[in-house]
Amino acid sequence: MKRKAALPGATGRRVEIRGAPGPLWVDRFLLDEPELEGHLLLVQTAASVEALETNLRFADRMRSVKDSARIMAHDVKAPLNAIVLRLDLLQQDLTAAARLPKTKREELLDHVDVVQEELTRVQRILQSFLSQTGPATEHRRRFDLRRIAREVATLMRPQAERSGVRVEVQLGADALPVHAFRDQIKQALINITTNAVEAMAGRDDAVLTFRAARRGKTAELRIQDSGPGFADGAEDRVFEMHYTSKEHGSGIGLFVARSILREHEGSIRLGNLKGGGAEATVRLPLARENEED
């Protein structure tokens, strides 16, 4: 065996010893205990170091996969809940389909459209997870933020009504074009809205309101509820991964929503309304004229 360097005189330094089996790393530490004298030599082989590094990389990767799986499960849950509710409504109405008026038949077709759209969105979420490429599987598109807000309001209305919540949409006349990943923005709004609806469950005169406006070069969407509002100091904590004040909450929804908005150079601010209830203010940069699909 050929030694590259002598053991150092200073405690704690490392030397490398190269030989046929491969390099060895030797660390020397002075034993500073009353009943012990001498030095401790820690010998590591290249194989052991590489194995440790491999295990650490694998553990880190598994943590990432685990977090991704939790987020995916949370994201898939929302469209699946919407599908189940819509199919339930369809089942009830189709029993009397033969004598339904035209407006009711159109409502049934709307339910079918929602189911088809949400199933397609589930497919995209799963494909994004399986490919491990995230947003790259989707392209940024130019769209009106008000349209996504209406879609979310329509999607969430059955769940809201079952919880005794009335949904109101007041989005104004001004278009709010943004250039973003459409599915991701929709998911962020669904997460925020779901949180608001769950906060109002069982309350009298519960109302969920969507309001939109143009603020300079920014599109602003406010989602207001008449729930109990946020406890002191909770406005920031609710964005922490796995933090939840609900008995069966996952603590993922608002964390994901804020992450999505930040990736789009947007923001979300939470606060309590003076007359009671809470408000989530979402802001996204307006699309520039040269930003198209």
C-alpha positions as CSV (number, residue, x, y, z in Angstrom):
1,M,0.0,0.0,0.0
2,K,1.3,3.4,-0.9
3,R,0.8,6.2,1.6
4,K,0.0,9.6,0.1
5,A,0.6,11.5,3.4
6,A,1.6,11.0,6.9
7,L,-0.9,11.2,9.7
8,P,-1.1,14.9,10.7
9,G,0.0,16.2,14.0
10,A,-3.1,18.4,14.5
11,T,-6.1,16.7,15.8
12,G,-9.1,16.5,13.4
13,R,-7.3,16.8,10.1
14,R,-7.8,14.2,7.4
15,V,-5.3,12.3,5.3
16,E,-5.8,10.1,2.3
17,I,-4.0,6.8,1.9
18,R,-4.1,5.3,-1.6
19,G,-3.6,1.6,-2.3
20,A,-4.7,-1.3,-4.4
21,P,-8.1,-1.7,-2.8
22,G,-8.8,1.9,-3.2
23,P,-8.3,5.1,-1.2
24,L,-8.7,5.3,2.5
25,W,-9.6,8.4,4.5
26,V,-8.2,8.6,8.0
27,D,-9.3,11.2,10.6
28,R,-7.5,11.4,13.9
29,F,-9.1,12.8,17.1
30,L,-7.5,13.3,20.5
31,L,-9.4,11.5,23.3
32,D,-10.0,14.3,25.8
33,E,-11.5,12.2,28.7
34,P,-10.0,11.7,32.2
35,E,-10.2,7.9,32.0
36,L,-9.1,7.7,28.4
37,E,-5.8,8.5,26.8
38,G,-4.6,8.4,23.2
39,H,-6.3,9.0,19.9
40,L,-9.3,7.9,17.9
41,L,-8.7,6.9,14.3
42,L,-11.8,7.0,12.0
43,V,-11.1,5.1,8.8
44,Q,-13.4,5.3,5.8
45,T,-13.1,3.6,2.5
46,A,-14.2,5.1,-0.8
47,A,-16.9,2.5,-1.0
48,S,-18.4,3.3,2.4
49,V,-18.4,7.1,1.6
50,E,-20.0,6.5,-1.8
51,A,-22.6,4.2,-0.3
52,L,-23.4,6.8,2.4
53,E,-23.7,9.5,-0.3
54,T,-25.9,7.2,-2.4
55,N,-28.2,6.5,0.6
56,L,-28.4,10.2,1.4
57,R,-29.3,11.1,-2.2
58,F,-31.9,8.3,-2.2
59,A,-33.4,9.5,1.1
60,D,-33.6,13.0,-0.2
61,R,-35.2,11.8,-3.4
62,M,-37.7,9.8,-1.5
63,R,-38.7,12.8,0.6
64,S,-39.3,14.7,-2.6
65,V,-41.3,11.9,-4.1
66,K,-43.3,11.6,-0.9
67,D,-44.1,15.4,-0.8
68,S,-45.0,15.3,-4.5
69,A,-47.3,12.3,-3.9
70,R,-49.1,14.2,-1.1
71,I,-49.5,17.3,-3.2
72,M,-50.7,15.2,-6.2
73,A,-53.2,13.4,-4.0
74,H,-54.5,16.7,-2.7
75,D,-54.8,18.2,-6.2
76,V,-56.6,15.1,-7.6
77,K,-59.1,15.1,-4.7
78,A,-60.7,18.4,-5.7
79,P,-61.7,17.4,-9.3
80,L,-62.7,13.9,-8.1
81,N,-65.0,15.5,-5.5
82,A,-66.5,17.7,-8.1
83,I,-67.1,14.7,-10.4
84,V,-68.8,12.7,-7.7
85,L,-71.1,15.6,-6.9
86,R,-72.0,16.2,-10.5
87,L,-72.7,12.6,-11.2
88,D,-74.9,12.5,-8.1
89,L,-76.9,15.5,-9.5
90,L,-77.1,13.8,-12.9
91,Q,-78.4,10.6,-11.3
92,Q,-81.2,12.5,-9.5
93,D,-82.2,14.5,-12.6
94,L,-82.0,11.7,-15.2
95,T,-84.8,9.8,-13.4
96,A,-87.1,12.5,-14.7
97,A,-85.3,13.2,-18.0
98,A,-88.3,12.5,-20.2
99,R,-90.3,15.4,-18.8
100,L,-87.5,17.9,-18.3
101,P,-87.8,21.4,-19.7
102,K,-85.2,22.7,-22.1
103,T,-83.4,24.8,-19.5
104,K,-83.1,21.7,-17.2
105,R,-81.7,19.6,-20.0
106,E,-79.1,22.4,-20.7
107,E,-78.2,22.3,-17.0
108,L,-77.6,18.5,-17.3
109,L,-75.3,19.1,-20.2
110,D,-73.4,21.6,-18.1
111,H,-72.9,19.0,-15.5
112,V,-71.5,16.6,-18.2
113,D,-69.2,19.3,-19.4
114,V,-67.8,19.9,-15.9
115,V,-67.2,16.1,-15.4
116,Q,-65.4,15.8,-18.8
117,E,-63.2,18.9,-18.1
118,E,-62.3,17.7,-14.6
119,L,-61.5,14.2,-15.7
120,T,-59.2,15.7,-18.3
121,R,-57.5,17.8,-15.6
122,V,-57.0,14.7,-13.5
123,Q,-55.2,13.1,-16.5
124,R,-53.0,16.1,-16.8
125,I,-52.1,16.1,-13.1
126,L,-51.2,12.4,-13.2
127,Q,-49.2,12.8,-16.4
128,S,-47.3,15.7,-14.9
129,F,-46.5,13.6,-11.8
130,L,-45.5,10.5,-13.7
131,S,-43.2,12.4,-16.1
132,Q,-41.6,14.3,-13.2
133,T,-41.4,17.4,-15.4
134,G,-43.8,19.6,-13.5
135,P,-45.0,22.7,-15.3
136,A,-43.1,21.8,-18.5
137,T,-45.9,19.4,-19.5
138,E,-48.2,22.4,-19.8
139,H,-47.7,25.6,-21.8
140,R,-48.4,29.1,-20.6
141,R,-51.5,30.5,-22.2
142,R,-53.2,33.9,-22.4
143,F,-56.6,33.8,-20.7
144,D,-59.0,36.0,-18.8
145,L,-58.6,35.5,-15.0
146,R,-62.4,36.2,-14.6
147,R,-63.2,33.1,-16.8
148,I,-61.2,30.8,-14.5
149,A,-62.9,32.4,-11.5
150,R,-66.3,31.6,-13.0
151,E,-65.2,28.1,-13.7
152,V,-64.1,27.6,-10.1
153,A,-67.4,29.1,-8.8
154,T,-69.4,26.8,-11.0
155,L,-67.3,23.8,-10.1
156,M,-67.5,24.5,-6.3
157,R,-71.2,25.5,-6.2
158,P,-72.6,22.0,-5.6
159,Q,-70.1,21.4,-2.7
160,A,-70.8,24.8,-1.3
161,E,-74.6,24.4,-1.5
162,R,-74.4,21.1,0.3
163,S,-72.6,22.9,3.1
164,G,-75.2,25.6,3.2
165,V,-73.1,28.2,1.4
166,R,-74.4,30.6,-1.2
167,V,-72.0,31.5,-4.1
168,E,-72.0,35.0,-5.6
169,V,-69.9,36.1,-8.5
170,Q,-69.2,39.8,-9.1
171,L,-66.3,40.0,-11.5
172,G,-66.9,43.3,-13.2
173,A,-66.7,44.2,-16.9
174,D,-63.0,44.7,-17.4
175,A,-61.1,41.8,-18.9
176,L,-58.1,40.6,-16.9
177,P,-55.8,38.9,-19.3
178,V,-52.9,36.9,-17.7
179,H,-50.2,34.7,-19.3
180,A,-49.9,31.6,-17.1
181,F,-50.2,27.9,-16.7
182,R,-54.0,27.7,-16.8
183,D,-54.5,24.4,-14.9
184,Q,-52.1,25.6,-12.1
185,I,-54.0,28.9,-11.6
186,K,-57.3,27.0,-11.5
187,Q,-55.9,24.6,-8.9
188,A,-54.7,27.5,-6.8
189,L,-58.1,29.1,-6.8
190,I,-59.8,25.8,-6.1
191,N,-57.6,25.3,-3.1
192,I,-58.4,28.8,-1.8
193,T,-62.1,28.4,-2.4
194,T,-62.2,24.9,-0.8
195,N,-60.6,26.3,2.3
196,A,-63.2,29.1,2.5
197,V,-66.2,26.8,2.0
198,E,-65.0,24.4,4.7
199,A,-64.5,27.3,7.1
200,M,-68.2,28.2,6.7
201,A,-69.7,24.7,7.0
202,G,-72.7,24.7,9.3
203,R,-72.9,28.5,9.7
204,D,-76.1,30.5,9.0
205,D,-76.2,32.9,6.1
206,A,-72.9,31.6,4.7
207,V,-71.8,33.4,1.6
208,L,-68.8,32.9,-0.7
209,T,-68.1,35.9,-3.0
210,F,-65.8,36.3,-6.0
211,R,-64.8,39.9,-6.9
212,A,-62.3,41.0,-9.5
213,A,-60.7,44.2,-10.6
214,R,-57.7,45.7,-12.5
215,R,-55.1,47.4,-10.3
216,G,-52.6,49.1,-12.6
217,K,-50.6,46.4,-14.3
218,T,-52.1,43.7,-12.0
219,A,-55.1,41.5,-12.1
220,E,-56.7,41.2,-8.7
221,L,-59.2,38.5,-7.5
222,R,-60.7,38.6,-4.0
223,I,-62.4,35.5,-2.6
224,Q,-64.4,36.4,0.5
225,D,-66.3,34.3,2.9
226,S,-68.5,34.9,5.9
227,G,-66.8,32.3,8.1
228,P,-65.1,32.8,11.5
229,G,-62.0,34.5,10.0
230,F,-58.4,33.8,10.9
231,A,-57.1,33.5,14.4
232,D,-54.4,36.0,15.5
233,G,-51.1,35.2,13.7
234,A,-52.6,32.4,11.6
235,E,-52.6,34.4,8.3
236,D,-49.0,33.4,7.7
237,R,-48.9,30.0,9.4
238,V,-51.6,28.6,7.1
239,F,-49.1,28.7,4.3
240,E,-46.8,26.3,6.0
241,M,-46.6,22.8,4.7
242,H,-48.9,20.4,6.7
243,Y,-50.2,23.2,9.0
244,T,-53.9,23.0,9.5
245,S,-56.5,24.0,12.1
246,K,-59.1,21.5,10.7
247,E,-59.6,18.1,12.3
248,H,-59.2,16.2,9.0
249,G,-57.2,18.9,7.1
250,S,-54.0,18.0,5.1
251,G,-52.3,21.4,5.4
252,I,-51.4,21.3,1.8
253,G,-53.9,23.4,-0.1
254,L,-52.8,27.0,0.7
255,F,-49.1,26.0,0.6
256,V,-49.6,24.8,-2.9
257,A,-51.7,27.8,-3.9
258,R,-49.0,30.3,-2.7
259,S,-46.3,28.3,-4.4
260,I,-48.1,28.4,-7.7
261,L,-48.8,32.1,-7.5
262,R,-45.2,32.9,-6.6
263,E,-44.0,30.9,-9.6
264,H,-46.2,33.2,-11.7
265,E,-44.7,36.3,-10.1
266,G,-48.0,36.7,-8.3
267,S,-49.1,36.8,-4.7
268,I,-51.8,35.9,-2.2
269,R,-52.6,37.9,1.0
270,L,-55.0,36.7,3.7
271,G,-56.9,38.8,6.1
272,N,-60.1,39.3,8.1
273,L,-63.0,41.5,6.9
274,K,-64.2,44.3,9.2
275,G,-67.7,43.0,9.3
276,G,-66.6,39.4,9.9
277,G,-65.3,36.6,7.7
278,A,-62.1,36.3,5.8
279,E,-60.6,37.4,2.5
280,A,-58.0,36.0,0.2
281,T,-56.6,38.5,-2.3
282,V,-54.9,37.0,-5.3
283,R,-52.8,39.2,-7.6
284,L,-51.2,38.2,-10.9
285,P,-49.3,40.4,-13.5
286,L,-51.5,41.4,-16.5
287,A,-50.4,39.8,-19.7
288,R,-48.3,42.0,-22.0
289,E,-49.5,42.6,-25.6
290,N,-46.8,40.3,-27.0
291,E,-47.6,37.4,-24.7
292,E,-49.8,35.0,-26.6
293,D,-50.6,31.2,-26.4
